[in-house]
Amino acid sequence: MKITVCIGSSCHLKGSKAVVSELQQLIADNNLKDKIELAGTFCMGRCQEGVCVTVDDKFYSVSPEKTKDFFVNDVMPKVK
């Protein structure tokens, strides 16, 4: 599984650094480093939608406050 977080200027201002940090911690806490690749990218072209995140090319808008919920509800069920 590949999770890509936008680190472009708009998403950066909306908290992408915090989203990346929390995802790194959640991946480590759940011992999923061998199953999840976490990557960064510049502009996904959906700047108005918040911190842009894709999971295997499916788009999500994730705020720093909702990162754990996103991980539990949208990432964990898809981990094989």
N, C-alpha and C positions, 0 to 999 in steps of 0.2 A: 504494500500500500504506500502511496506517495501523497503526502500532505504538503501543499505549496501555499505559502503565505506571502501576500504582496507587501513589499517593504518600500514601495514608492512613496513620494512625499505626502500625498493625501492620506494614504493608509498609515503612514508613519505618524502623522499628526493625530490620527484617530486611535492610536495605541498598538500598532503592529508589533512593536518591540515587546510589549507586555504579553501579547498573544503568543509570540514565538517562545518567550521565556517560560510561560506556563505550559505550553505544549511540550517543550523539552523536558520539564519536570514531570509531567503526567506520563510521558512515554517512558522515562526512566523509572518512575514509581511503579508502573505496571509491567516492568521488565519486557518492553516491546521494542527495544532498539534494533533487534534483528528482524522485526516485522514491519516497522514503519520508517519510511525515509521522510525526513523533514527538510524542506527546501524553501528558499526564498526566491522571489522574482520581483521585477519591477512592473510597473503598471499593467493591470489586467483589463483596463478600459472601463471599469465600473466604479469609478472613484466615489460617486455619490452614495454607494451602497455600504460604506463602512470599511472595516478591515476585510479585504477580500481574501478568501481561503478556498482552495480546491482540494477535494479528496478524490484521487483518481479521476480528475477532470470534472467532477460535479461541483458546482459553485455554491459557496455559503458566504454569508455576511456574519462575521463574528466580532463582537465587542470584547474588550478585555474582561468585562464583568461576566460575560457568558461563555468564556472559554472552557471552563470545566464542564458546564452543561453540554456544550457542543461535543466535547471529547466523549463524555459518557453516552450521549444519545445518538450521535452521528458517526463517531469513529469506532468505539468499542464493539458495537454490533457487527461491524464489517471486517474486523480483524480475524484473519483465518489462522 
